[in-house]
Amino acid sequence: MPGHTQQQTRDAIQLVEENFDNLYRDCALMSAVTNTGQNDEPRNFQEAWYHQNKEKRQNWRVAIRKEIKDMIR
């Protein structure tokens, strides 16, 4: 990553990994607060990552990975 040392990148990844469940919970909470319709989103990381619907599971995994990459940047 431009402007970041490899150690800073490893530290950021470790921080996200250690706090992933809390991070996902907080993101889901923010989404629920801003959602004006009925909330059918997963309530936690496990519900999203292991969603029963294969297509939704794949979509959630793409979104989760993107969020982590964006936060690390």
Residue pairs with C-beta under 8 A, 6 or more apart in sequence:
1 9
1 72
1 73
4 12
9 72
12 71
12 72
13 72
16 23
16 68
16 71
16 72
20 45
21 44
21 45
23 71
24 44
24 45
24 48
24 64
25 43
25 44
25 45
27 67
28 41
28 42
28 43
28 44
28 48
31 39
31 41
32 39
32 41
35 41
41 48
42 48
42 51
42 60
45 64
48 57
48 60
48 61
48 64
49 57
49 60
49 61
49 64
50 57
51 57
51 60
